[in-house]
Amino acid sequence: MALVVWDQNPAGKITSERITKLLAPLGGINSIVRSGDLVLIKPNFVAPFPHAVTDFRLLEQIICMVKDCGGKPVLGESSGFEFETEATFEILGVKEFALKHQIPLINFDRTEFISIKLNESLNKYVQIPKIVVKADRIINVPKLKRHSLTKATIGAKNLFGLLSLESRRRV
């Protein structure tokens, strides 16, 4: 199961109460994350610019909520083509953030991939990080912003970061 939580108001106060209210129509976080679930949290760390990435306050609240449900959160990302993911993590302070919250951080550019078939008739494959299929839940936390091709990035484009760089070039 995948869940999308948008970072719509970075200037506003991000609280667990606001996220709880957002998730209430779905039955709350407890109906999504169960004790023991491996939960991949996919932020948008496309570039080393704080204004262009998912707000760390929102990520912190989601991590705490997942842990409160007994879930095991994992943070994973791959930056855009223009930026090296490891350098982006360093500049943004992502490694320190993951250490502070005692959760694994996966650089999707340096992880193990598996191939999955996209379309039976085209016989087309893409590579995705192995953690994607191992995870019981995926929480997609994009940054709502403008984009030259799509006008708004929203949630679907953030998941493009789950593809290997080689697969992104072919898609």
Summary of the structure (lengths in Angstrom):
residues: 171
radius of gyration: 15.7
end to end distance: 23.4
largest distance: 47.9
contacts: 500
relative contact order: 0.20
helix: 40%
strand: 25%
